[in-house]
Amino acid sequence: MATRELFITKHLSSGFLVALFALFAGISWQWTQFRGVVDLETIEQKPAALEQFNAENTPLVDLDLEKSSEQGAEFKIVLKATPQNGAAVTGMDVTVNYSTDDLQFTALNQVYKPNTAQTQNWLPGANDPSNFTDGSIELTFFQNPEEAGFTDEQAMIELHFIRTSKNTTEISISDAFVLVEDEEESALGATSSLILQAESTCAYDENDNPICQSYDLPADFCPNGTVVDGPDDECGCSGEPVCVENISTTIQTKLAGVNKAGVSIAAKVMIGDTTSKTRVFDDTVNFTSDENGVFTSTEIALALEDSVIDIAIKGPMHKIMIKRNILVSPDPTDSSLVLDLTNSPLLPGDLPLDNGVQDGVVDERDYLAIKNILDTKTTSTDSADVAIADINYSGKVTNADLSLFLGTWNSMIDEEF
């Protein structure tokens, strides 16, 4: 019975391989190199020349790495060869690469044994994993040319590893040469690499919700500030809470068409922290205007460090005004902060027609409310009319209020915050 031989070695020079194969096959062939690394289960596009050869039914062989089993930190991968277009594989030389920072190579096992009746021949030291510590394992196989090569998918060899880190790591193929019957050039097709994802330390309940650590904070943990959750970890759990000192904050804004002192309004204020994606303030705040028409709020306590915030203000007869991505960098020597939004005045239009409640839309109802008041008289000082339509806070409803309304009627619905 013809003898087939399987060699696995770390360092096999191309000259030695040529001489050895010529001894068994009686032919000469030359090396070509191909390096390819792609994601798991993704095959890299073949070079244009190989695509053309494939179209002409040129025999090709794809090489893949697959994980075959795993137990704790130990796992095995298999090198598979898949002949295409009738290729009959008679030999190959392949280097498997891995990171010594993340993996320890511990053993190898021949899977493809074409002649189990014969003792497999190994080069000295090839079966000792201690000889493979630099992150590359060269695998070399060829068989007696008098016997046909294999033509179906074949698991060639099994490599055993231990994970020594929890990092994402890669096992790849390089410097591959594949010999098939009646071909002198390498018949290498596509190759793939194996990506081992970083190991997760997350625990989940029966509903796939992360099980998170709980924190018991002392009663006096944050007497002059606000307790804020730390950043979410990779499992989606909030980090350890921190205490953010409260800052006495005032907001300045303007109302379109109002330029006098002594006007007081109550406006809804909402502030969101874009980093934590949480709303840090949501309440009604009183504002009073000065002689320049600048409305300044009463002080509110905000837990803000270096933050990027969104802020929204909804006036009593106005559309919502939203300013996004405001960088806030409080002065550590000053316990107060002023948010100046006077460049974006509140625009009138959403009148409180439903028992003093706004509906969030500037539409025909609002227009008709003012129009009906002014249809019967050019000026109204009726308290009910003033409460819903005195947009410029003159103490009466006039055509000036109608003009201010018409300036923003086309803005329609309030933006979501």
TORDRENDO-463981 format. One line per field, with one value per residue: x, y, z of N, C-alpha, C in turn; residue number from 0; residue in one letter. Coordinates in steps of 0.05 Angstrom, whole numbers. Layout:
<nodes>
n_u: c(X,...)
n_v: c(Y,...)
n_w: c(Z,...)
ca_u: c(X,...)
ca_v: c(Y,...)
ca_w: c(Z,...)
c_u: c(X,...)
c_v: c(Y,...)
c_w: c(Z,...)
nr: c(NUM,...)
rest: c(A,...)
</nodes>
This chain:
<nodes>
n_u: c(17,11,49,28,45,46,67,84,109,148,186,201,239,231,264,278,227,214,253,240,188,197,224,184,143,165,164,171,157,136,138,84,58,5,-31,-84,-135,-196,-261,-294,-333,-336,-316,-259,-258,-235,-173,-172,-149,-154,-209,-220,-194,-225,-274,-262,-263,-218,-182,-189,-174,-204,-187,-202,-212,-242,-278,-280,-293,-304,-285,-290,-233,-205,-200,-212,-190,-202,-168,-194,-199,-226,-239,-249,-284,-270,-218,-163,-132,-65,-24,1,23,18,14,-7,-28,-26,-41,6,-1,-53,-67,-49,-14,-26,-30,-32,-70,-73,-122,-136,-119,-93,-73,-81,-60,-6,49,48,92,133,169,228,211,164,116,116,89,118,155,130,122,123,79,66,49,73,45,52,37,38,25,34,45,24,-25,-92,-111,-151,-219,-263,-292,-248,-227,-165,-126,-124,-120,-100,-116,-108,-143,-112,-125,-180,-189,-210,-188,-149,-143,-106,-92,-34,18,5,6,-21,-24,-49,-71,-43,-30,18,24,6,-57,-88,-148,-195,-184,-198,-204,-206,-244,-241,-284,-283,-288,-347,-365,-414,-475,-540,-611,-670,-700,-666,-645,-594,-558,-545,-498,-515,-516,-504,-514,-489,-529,-510,-483,-485,-496,-500,-510,-525,-540,-512,-515,-460,-423,-452,-434,-405,-444,-491,-504,-511,-457,-417,-448,-439,-425,-449,-437,-487,-503,-519,-563,-582,-627,-628,-670,-710,-772,-805,-822,-828,-803,-794,-788,-804,-842,-871,-869,-890,-855,-846,-790,-741,-686,-635,-584,-537,-498,-508,-558,-604,-658,-646,-672,-738,-788,-833,-815,-804,-798,-771,-772,-721,-702,-683,-712,-695,-708,-700,-690,-714,-669,-644,-626,-576,-543,-487,-428,-372,-408,-451,-509,-580,-632,-698,-750,-815,-858,-915,-951,-929,-890,-850,-781,-720,-654,-596,-541,-507,-449,-428,-387,-374,-346,-299,-288,-332,-397,-442,-481,-496,-541,-545,-592,-611,-605,-641,-701,-766,-819,-884,-951,-975,-1030,-1062,-1116,-1151,-1179,-1136,-1094,-1044,-1041,-997,-993,-989,-1040,-1100,-1139,-1115,-1105,-1158,-1177,-1151,-1167,-1223,-1229,-1211,-1246,-1292,-1276,-1224,-1187,-1177,-1187,-1206,-1201,-1202,-1191,-1141,-1112,-1106,-1086,-1054,-999,-954,-952,-975,-1018,-1065,-1104,-1085,-1077,-1023,-1010,-1034,-1002,-952,-966,-977,-926,-903,-938,-932,-898,-921,-925,-900,-832,-807,-780)
n_v: c(-24,44,95,150,213,256,317,362,422,476,509,506,507,536,515,464,441,439,404,358,347,338,291,255,264,273,318,388,449,515,564,604,660,677,721,729,758,757,772,727,677,705,711,732,771,740,752,787,757,704,701,701,653,617,622,596,544,530,489,501,513,525,551,545,566,538,538,481,459,476,487,518,558,530,510,484,488,476,465,470,444,459,433,460,460,408,400,361,350,346,364,413,475,512,569,582,635,667,706,712,739,732,679,611,560,491,438,392,355,305,303,290,230,197,145,102,55,59,85,152,202,249,310,320,342,366,351,374,424,464,481,517,577,628,650,630,575,527,486,428,386,329,278,212,214,174,160,183,251,283,303,324,366,372,361,380,386,391,442,459,506,552,604,662,713,761,789,811,771,743,689,670,656,650,656,612,553,511,448,414,359,354,407,459,508,545,527,557,583,620,647,645,678,668,701,713,736,786,763,764,791,796,783,754,756,712,737,760,808,851,833,875,910,932,993,1015,1073,1119,1160,1213,1220,1257,1315,1368,1367,1331,1264,1225,1175,1133,1125,1080,1011,958,920,947,966,1016,1056,1064,1108,1179,1242,1303,1369,1418,1473,1541,1565,1610,1630,1666,1698,1721,1752,1753,1817,1841,1891,1915,1933,1897,1857,1797,1727,1658,1602,1539,1498,1456,1413,1375,1326,1310,1272,1232,1223,1238,1273,1329,1370,1392,1433,1486,1554,1619,1681,1747,1811,1859,1929,1925,1886,1835,1773,1744,1685,1658,1630,1564,1499,1462,1402,1403,1388,1391,1393,1375,1402,1401,1449,1471,1518,1537,1586,1624,1639,1619,1587,1528,1536,1511,1497,1465,1422,1453,1475,1468,1494,1500,1550,1531,1562,1591,1589,1598,1602,1627,1618,1642,1656,1694,1704,1675,1688,1675,1655,1680,1651,1600,1598,1600,1572,1533,1535,1562,1528,1507,1478,1461,1472,1518,1546,1552,1559,1590,1637,1654,1664,1712,1744,1745,1773,1824,1836,1859,1902,1951,1951,1913,1910,1873,1826,1771,1768,1792,1755,1712,1732,1777,1788,1822,1841,1890,1902,1902,1879,1886,1906,1902,1856,1818,1823,1805,1752,1733,1732,1684,1644,1607,1569,1527,1463,1447,1429,1365,1350)
n_w: c(0,-17,14,53,77,132,152,203,219,246,223,159,104,39,-1,20,21,-34,-53,-23,-40,-95,-92,-78,-114,-164,-194,-210,-176,-162,-109,-89,-55,-11,26,70,109,140,168,215,185,138,73,39,-21,-79,-113,-177,-218,-199,-197,-252,-268,-238,-263,-309,-292,-264,-219,-150,-80,-19,45,113,181,237,299,339,389,458,524,582,589,552,484,417,350,280,220,157,91,29,-31,-97,-160,-177,-158,-136,-78,-62,-31,17,47,103,145,210,249,313,373,422,468,481,475,488,457,460,442,386,337,290,240,188,162,116,110,154,169,168,205,224,201,233,236,275,340,325,349,397,435,460,425,394,404,386,363,313,272,230,182,146,92,49,0,-27,-96,-128,-110,-111,-97,-45,-55,-32,21,76,141,165,208,279,326,392,442,497,527,549,562,565,520,454,402,347,302,247,177,138,87,52,12,-37,-66,-122,-162,-227,-230,-228,-205,-145,-118,-86,-61,-29,37,108,172,243,290,357,403,454,521,558,622,641,676,671,681,680,643,608,626,650,709,759,801,866,904,968,998,1046,1091,1094,1047,1004,1018,998,945,884,875,826,777,759,696,648,646,605,607,611,660,711,733,794,839,841,875,855,862,875,833,836,792,741,689,629,583,526,506,445,419,468,507,557,627,688,675,691,684,683,664,631,643,617,624,596,604,557,557,597,581,609,640,676,699,706,709,729,723,750,716,708,675,656,645,593,570,582,608,670,706,769,818,806,828,801,784,755,722,680,626,570,550,535,529,542,536,551,540,568,528,482,430,440,457,439,454,435,453,488,516,581,629,691,734,780,824,833,855,826,765,700,649,587,542,509,455,428,426,457,416,401,399,412,443,508,506,526,580,603,587,542,476,448,394,341,309,268,307,347,318,304,355,371,328,332,379,363,323,342,369,369,409,467,536,568,621,612,557,556,585,550,501,503,478,476,526,541,571,545,488,422,353,349,378,345,300,319,329,276,256,271,259,218,239,266,296,362,373,393,457)
ca_u: c(0,27,52,23,60,36,88,77,134,147,203,208,247,219,282,275,201,215,269,225,165,207,232,160,125,180,157,180,137,147,121,71,48,-20,-38,-112,-148,-223,-277,-306,-356,-335,-294,-249,-260,-210,-161,-185,-139,-166,-237,-220,-188,-248,-294,-253,-263,-192,-184,-181,-179,-208,-177,-218,-208,-267,-276,-294,-303,-295,-291,-276,-213,-193,-216,-198,-198,-196,-162,-208,-193,-250,-232,-270,-281,-257,-190,-155,-110,-43,-4,-3,40,2,22,-29,-17,-42,-28,16,-11,-81,-71,-26,-17,-20,-28,-43,-79,-79,-149,-135,-99,-100,-64,-80,-45,22,56,51,119,135,196,235,201,139,94,121,79,138,171,114,116,126,54,61,52,73,34,60,26,36,21,46,31,12,-52,-108,-115,-179,-235,-285,-283,-233,-213,-138,-112,-137,-101,-111,-107,-119,-144,-98,-136,-208,-189,-216,-163,-153,-126,-107,-76,-16,39,-7,10,-37,-17,-69,-63,-41,-25,44,21,-11,-85,-102,-171,-199,-178,-213,-192,-225,-244,-251,-293,-276,-306,-364,-367,-441,-494,-567,-633,-685,-712,-643,-638,-569,-559,-527,-491,-530,-498,-516,-500,-496,-548,-497,-465,-484,-515,-502,-508,-543,-528,-514,-504,-436,-427,-460,-413,-410,-468,-514,-509,-500,-433,-419,-458,-421,-439,-443,-446,-507,-495,-541,-564,-604,-630,-636,-683,-726,-797,-807,-841,-830,-778,-797,-782,-826,-861,-866,-883,-882,-849,-837,-762,-732,-657,-626,-555,-534,-479,-522,-585,-624,-669,-636,-690,-764,-806,-841,-796,-813,-779,-779,-756,-709,-707,-675,-729,-683,-722,-681,-705,-705,-647,-651,-602,-570,-518,-473,-399,-368,-430,-464,-538,-602,-650,-723,-767,-842,-871,-944,-966,-907,-879,-827,-755,-701,-626,-583,-511,-495,-426,-428,-362,-376,-321,-297,-286,-358,-419,-466,-479,-517,-545,-555,-606,-625,-603,-663,-725,-789,-837,-912,-969,-990,-1045,-1075,-1145,-1167,-1178,-1108,-1075,-1036,-1043,-972,-995,-997,-1057,-1122,-1154,-1101,-1109,-1185,-1181,-1144,-1183,-1250,-1228,-1207,-1268,-1313,-1264,-1196,-1171,-1192,-1173,-1220,-1181,-1202,-1178,-1113,-1099,-1099,-1077,-1036,-973,-932,-954,-981,-1042,-1089,-1101,-1087,-1067,-994,-1009,-1040,-978,-932,-975,-974,-898,-895,-960,-924,-880,-938,-924,-877,-812,-805,-756)
ca_v: c(0,68,110,179,224,282,331,388,434,504,523,489,526,530,497,437,431,433,379,336,340,327,264,238,269,273,342,412,469,539,575,631,667,691,728,740,758,768,766,700,671,723,703,755,768,730,770,786,735,679,701,693,625,602,622,576,519,523,478,519,501,545,543,558,559,536,528,455,453,496,480,538,573,513,506,472,497,457,475,455,449,454,435,471,454,382,399,338,361,327,375,441,486,534,580,592,656,674,725,699,755,724,650,592,536,469,411,389,329,300,294,276,209,181,117,97,30,66,104,179,212,276,319,321,364,378,345,387,452,483,491,536,597,655,659,619,546,520,460,418,359,320,250,197,222,151,158,207,270,285,322,334,382,355,372,371,383,404,456,463,530,562,633,674,740,764,808,801,763,732,667,675,639,665,640,587,542,487,433,396,342,365,436,465,532,542,527,570,600,640,638,659,678,664,722,706,760,790,749,782,785,804,763,761,740,695,754,772,834,849,834,897,914,953,1009,1025,1099,1130,1182,1238,1217,1280,1334,1393,1362,1312,1238,1219,1148,1133,1117,1052,993,943,904,964,973,1042,1055,1073,1135,1201,1266,1327,1392,1435,1500,1559,1572,1627,1629,1691,1695,1744,1746,1770,1838,1852,1905,1933,1921,1892,1837,1771,1704,1631,1586,1511,1495,1428,1412,1347,1321,1294,1250,1211,1221,1241,1300,1337,1390,1394,1446,1514,1573,1647,1700,1776,1826,1884,1951,1917,1864,1809,1759,1728,1667,1654,1611,1536,1484,1442,1386,1404,1391,1397,1378,1385,1401,1412,1464,1479,1537,1540,1610,1621,1643,1617,1561,1519,1544,1490,1501,1439,1419,1476,1466,1481,1490,1518,1559,1517,1582,1606,1570,1606,1599,1640,1608,1664,1646,1717,1705,1658,1696,1658,1665,1676,1637,1578,1612,1583,1574,1512,1540,1569,1507,1508,1452,1454,1477,1545,1539,1570,1565,1613,1661,1663,1675,1741,1757,1749,1795,1850,1841,1875,1927,1953,1946,1901,1908,1852,1809,1745,1771,1797,1730,1693,1743,1801,1777,1840,1848,1918,1905,1902,1864,1904,1895,1895,1828,1802,1824,1787,1725,1726,1728,1657,1625,1585,1550,1505,1446,1447,1408,1348,1352)
ca_w: c(0,-18,40,53,100,142,167,215,228,250,204,136,83,13,-16,30,13,-62,-56,-12,-57,-119,-86,-78,-137,-189,-210,-197,-174,-149,-88,-90,-29,-9,53,71,135,139,192,216,167,115,55,24,-50,-92,-133,-203,-234,-190,-206,-280,-269,-228,-284,-329,-278,-253,-192,-128,-54,2,71,134,209,252,326,340,415,478,552,598,574,532,460,395,323,259,194,137,63,12,-60,-115,-188,-181,-149,-119,-62,-57,-12,24,68,114,171,227,267,336,391,446,491,487,472,492,441,478,430,359,332,261,234,162,163,92,111,183,174,170,226,213,205,242,238,304,356,315,366,423,433,470,402,379,424,375,351,286,270,201,178,119,86,21,-1,-50,-120,-141,-101,-117,-75,-36,-71,-15,44,93,165,163,233,302,343,418,454,522,527,572,567,557,498,428,389,320,292,219,159,120,73,45,-15,-39,-90,-131,-184,-253,-229,-216,-189,-121,-124,-63,-66,-8,65,128,198,265,310,384,415,482,538,574,650,648,684,663,693,662,622,594,637,664,738,765,829,881,920,993,1004,1073,1091,1090,1024,986,1031,984,916,873,870,798,770,742,668,644,638,581,611,612,688,719,749,822,841,850,885,840,878,862,825,835,763,731,660,617,557,518,492,420,422,496,513,580,653,706,666,704,672,692,640,636,636,617,618,593,601,533,563,612,568,630,645,702,710,692,727,722,735,746,702,709,656,664,626,566,561,588,629,686,723,797,819,808,836,781,788,729,720,652,613,547,557,518,546,529,552,540,552,573,503,463,421,455,447,446,447,439,455,502,533,608,645,714,747,806,846,834,860,810,736,685,622,571,518,498,426,417,440,455,396,410,381,424,464,528,500,539,609,611,580,514,463,434,365,332,286,263,332,359,301,307,382,370,307,342,399,350,304,355,380,361,433,489,562,584,634,599,532,561,595,529,476,506,472,482,555,544,588,528,463,400,328,353,386,321,282,331,324,248,250,277,254,200,252,272,320,379,370,416,474)
c_u: c(18,27,45,35,48,58,77,102,132,163,212,215,235,237,280,249,201,230,253,202,175,215,208,144,139,173,169,157,148,127,108,59,22,-26,-66,-123,-175,-237,-287,-331,-357,-311,-285,-252,-234,-199,-174,-175,-151,-195,-239,-214,-212,-270,-288,-251,-235,-195,-173,-187,-181,-199,-192,-209,-235,-263,-292,-305,-291,-303,-275,-258,-200,-211,-199,-208,-188,-190,-176,-200,-217,-242,-256,-263,-265,-228,-186,-130,-90,-22,-10,18,26,14,-3,-17,-37,-27,-19,8,-39,-85,-45,-32,-8,-17,-39,-51,-85,-108,-150,-112,-104,-92,-60,-64,-15,26,61,79,118,164,203,225,175,115,97,112,99,155,156,105,118,101,50,66,51,65,39,50,30,34,33,31,18,-17,-67,-111,-145,-193,-258,-274,-270,-221,-185,-124,-127,-116,-114,-99,-120,-120,-131,-107,-166,-211,-200,-190,-170,-133,-128,-89,-59,3,29,0,-5,-30,-40,-58,-63,-37,3,43,4,-40,-101,-125,-174,-191,-195,-197,-214,-222,-256,-258,-285,-297,-321,-365,-396,-457,-522,-588,-648,-698,-691,-637,-612,-573,-537,-521,-508,-510,-514,-501,-508,-514,-535,-478,-463,-503,-519,-501,-529,-528,-533,-501,-479,-442,-435,-435,-421,-435,-494,-522,-497,-476,-437,-428,-437,-437,-430,-455,-466,-496,-520,-542,-587,-603,-640,-648,-697,-752,-799,-829,-844,-803,-781,-792,-807,-846,-853,-882,-874,-879,-839,-808,-754,-702,-649,-596,-551,-516,-494,-550,-607,-633,-662,-654,-715,-784,-814,-825,-807,-791,-790,-760,-744,-715,-699,-692,-716,-698,-702,-698,-697,-684,-657,-624,-599,-543,-505,-443,-393,-387,-438,-494,-555,-621,-674,-739,-793,-856,-901,-961,-948,-902,-856,-801,-735,-673,-611,-553,-498,-473,-427,-403,-362,-348,-319,-295,-312,-380,-444,-460,-502,-518,-559,-566,-620,-623,-625,-689,-748,-809,-866,-928,-986,-1005,-1059,-1105,-1162,-1164,-1150,-1087,-1070,-1038,-1018,-972,-1002,-1014,-1080,-1138,-1142,-1106,-1138,-1191,-1174,-1162,-1211,-1251,-1227,-1229,-1289,-1302,-1234,-1177,-1188,-1175,-1187,-1199,-1180,-1187,-1148,-1098,-1091,-1086,-1060,-1007,-950,-933,-958,-1005,-1067,-1083,-1106,-1077,-1037,-991,-1014,-1016,-956,-940,-970,-945,-889,-916,-950,-905,-895,-932,-898,-858,-811,-779,-753)
c_v: c(25,83,139,189,251,295,357,399,464,519,503,506,517,512,469,425,423,406,355,327,328,298,245,241,269,297,366,432,493,550,601,635,682,697,740,737,771,760,737,698,690,716,727,750,759,751,766,763,709,678,691,663,608,600,601,548,510,512,497,504,524,534,559,548,559,526,502,449,474,486,499,555,557,510,494,485,477,473,458,463,441,456,445,462,428,381,375,346,340,338,404,449,511,543,591,611,661,693,711,715,745,694,635,567,512,442,412,360,325,290,279,256,191,152,110,72,36,86,131,189,241,285,322,346,375,372,356,416,472,494,512,558,625,665,649,589,539,491,451,390,354,290,238,204,198,148,185,225,270,307,334,351,363,371,362,366,400,416,463,489,534,592,643,702,739,783,794,794,748,710,668,656,658,646,613,579,515,474,414,381,358,396,440,490,527,545,540,587,621,629,654,660,675,686,712,731,762,776,769,772,791,779,773,744,725,711,769,800,832,850,853,899,936,967,1020,1050,1108,1154,1209,1238,1243,1302,1359,1390,1343,1286,1230,1191,1152,1123,1087,1036,977,925,920,972,1001,1038,1065,1102,1155,1225,1290,1351,1409,1462,1518,1572,1590,1626,1656,1686,1721,1734,1765,1791,1851,1864,1924,1918,1915,1871,1810,1749,1679,1614,1558,1509,1466,1428,1382,1346,1301,1270,1226,1206,1221,1270,1308,1359,1391,1406,1474,1534,1601,1664,1728,1791,1851,1905,1945,1894,1837,1797,1740,1711,1669,1632,1582,1521,1461,1428,1384,1406,1401,1380,1391,1381,1410,1426,1473,1497,1540,1563,1606,1625,1638,1588,1553,1528,1523,1498,1475,1442,1445,1466,1482,1474,1508,1525,1547,1537,1597,1586,1578,1604,1613,1628,1630,1654,1669,1719,1689,1665,1676,1671,1660,1660,1615,1589,1593,1584,1555,1515,1545,1549,1510,1479,1444,1459,1506,1541,1559,1577,1590,1639,1671,1674,1705,1756,1764,1772,1822,1855,1860,1901,1927,1948,1933,1900,1888,1833,1782,1746,1775,1772,1711,1705,1769,1792,1795,1851,1879,1923,1906,1886,1883,1890,1889,1866,1810,1801,1805,1758,1716,1721,1700,1636,1602,1565,1525,1490,1449,1424,1391,1352,1327)
c_w: c(0,8,36,79,107,160,178,227,230,229,183,113,57,-3,-7,21,-17,-67,-46,-30,-84,-116,-88,-104,-164,-206,-196,-197,-159,-129,-97,-63,-30,20,53,99,133,164,191,199,143,98,39,-6,-61,-110,-160,-220,-225,-197,-235,-283,-260,-249,-306,-316,-270,-225,-171,-101,-33,28,92,161,223,280,328,367,435,505,570,580,552,508,438,369,303,234,173,109,47,-17,-76,-143,-194,-173,-131,-104,-56,-37,-6,45,77,140,185,247,290,354,416,471,500,488,477,476,458,465,401,355,302,258,208,163,139,93,141,189,177,192,213,220,213,242,268,318,347,332,394,422,443,448,386,398,412,360,323,286,240,198,149,115,56,22,-26,-75,-135,-132,-106,-92,-67,-50,-56,8,65,117,165,190,254,320,370,430,482,521,553,578,558,534,473,414,363,315,262,203,142,106,64,16,-16,-66,-97,-156,-210,-253,-216,-199,-164,-129,-101,-73,-45,19,84,154,219,285,336,398,444,500,556,603,660,657,678,677,672,639,606,602,652,695,747,795,841,899,944,1001,1031,1070,1085,1066,1008,996,1014,954,907,867,841,793,754,714,667,636,613,583,611,641,694,737,778,823,851,859,868,855,862,856,823,807,757,701,650,589,550,506,468,425,449,503,536,606,668,697,679,690,686,667,648,626,638,609,617,590,578,538,576,600,589,631,673,715,693,711,716,737,730,734,706,690,668,643,598,555,565,612,643,705,752,797,821,814,815,788,761,734,692,636,587,551,534,537,530,547,537,554,553,548,479,454,440,441,457,436,454,440,465,520,559,622,668,724,775,830,849,836,844,781,723,657,605,545,504,467,413,432,436,435,404,390,393,448,483,527,516,570,619,603,550,503,447,405,360,307,284,288,346,344,305,334,383,351,318,363,385,329,316,366,373,384,454,514,580,595,621,572,536,570,573,504,479,503,479,510,558,562,572,502,440,375,330,361,362,303,293,326,296,241,255,271,236,213,262,298,335,373,396,431,491)
nr: c(0,1,2,3,4,5,6,7,8,9,10,11,12,13,14,15,16,17,18,19,20,21,22,23,24,25,26,27,28,29,30,31,32,33,34,35,36,37,38,39,40,41,42,43,44,45,46,47,48,49,50,51,52,53,54,55,56,57,58,59,60,61,62,63,64,65,66,67,68,69,70,71,72,73,74,75,76,77,78,79,80,81,82,83,84,85,86,87,88,89,90,91,92,93,94,95,96,97,98,99,100,101,102,103,104,105,106,107,108,109,110,111,112,113,114,115,116,117,118,119,120,121,122,123,124,125,126,127,128,129,130,131,132,133,134,135,136,137,138,139,140,141,142,143,144,145,146,147,148,149,150,151,152,153,154,155,156,157,158,159,160,161,162,163,164,165,166,167,168,169,170,171,172,173,174,175,176,177,178,179,180,181,182,183,184,185,186,187,188,189,190,191,192,193,194,195,196,197,198,199,200,201,202,203,204,205,206,207,208,209,210,211,212,213,214,215,216,217,218,219,220,221,222,223,224,225,226,227,228,229,230,231,232,233,234,235,236,237,238,239,240,241,242,243,244,245,246,247,248,249,250,251,252,253,254,255,256,257,258,259,260,261,262,263,264,265,266,267,268,269,270,271,272,273,274,275,276,277,278,279,280,281,282,283,284,285,286,287,288,289,290,291,292,293,294,295,296,297,298,299,300,301,302,303,304,305,306,307,308,309,310,311,312,313,314,315,316,317,318,319,320,321,322,323,324,325,326,327,328,329,330,331,332,333,334,335,336,337,338,339,340,341,342,343,344,345,346,347,348,349,350,351,352,353,354,355,356,357,358,359,360,361,362,363,364,365,366,367,368,369,370,371,372,373,374,375,376,377,378,379,380,381,382,383,384,385,386,387,388,389,390,391,392,393,394,395,396,397,398,399,400,401,402,403,404,405,406,407,408,409,410,411,412,413,414,415,416)
rest: c(M,A,T,R,E,L,F,I,T,K,H,L,S,S,G,F,L,V,A,L,F,A,L,F,A,G,I,S,W,Q,W,T,Q,F,R,G,V,V,D,L,E,T,I,E,Q,K,P,A,A,L,E,Q,F,N,A,E,N,T,P,L,V,D,L,D,L,E,K,S,S,E,Q,G,A,E,F,K,I,V,L,K,A,T,P,Q,N,G,A,A,V,T,G,M,D,V,T,V,N,Y,S,T,D,D,L,Q,F,T,A,L,N,Q,V,Y,K,P,N,T,A,Q,T,Q,N,W,L,P,G,A,N,D,P,S,N,F,T,D,G,S,I,E,L,T,F,F,Q,N,P,E,E,A,G,F,T,D,E,Q,A,M,I,E,L,H,F,I,R,T,S,K,N,T,T,E,I,S,I,S,D,A,F,V,L,V,E,D,E,E,E,S,A,L,G,A,T,S,S,L,I,L,Q,A,E,S,T,C,A,Y,D,E,N,D,N,P,I,C,Q,S,Y,D,L,P,A,D,F,C,P,N,G,T,V,V,D,G,P,D,D,E,C,G,C,S,G,E,P,V,C,V,E,N,I,S,T,T,I,Q,T,K,L,A,G,V,N,K,A,G,V,S,I,A,A,K,V,M,I,G,D,T,T,S,K,T,R,V,F,D,D,T,V,N,F,T,S,D,E,N,G,V,F,T,S,T,E,I,A,L,A,L,E,D,S,V,I,D,I,A,I,K,G,P,M,H,K,I,M,I,K,R,N,I,L,V,S,P,D,P,T,D,S,S,L,V,L,D,L,T,N,S,P,L,L,P,G,D,L,P,L,D,N,G,V,Q,D,G,V,V,D,E,R,D,Y,L,A,I,K,N,I,L,D,T,K,T,T,S,T,D,S,A,D,V,A,I,A,D,I,N,Y,S,G,K,V,T,N,A,D,L,S,L,F,L,G,T,W,N,S,M,I,D,E,E,F)
</nodes>
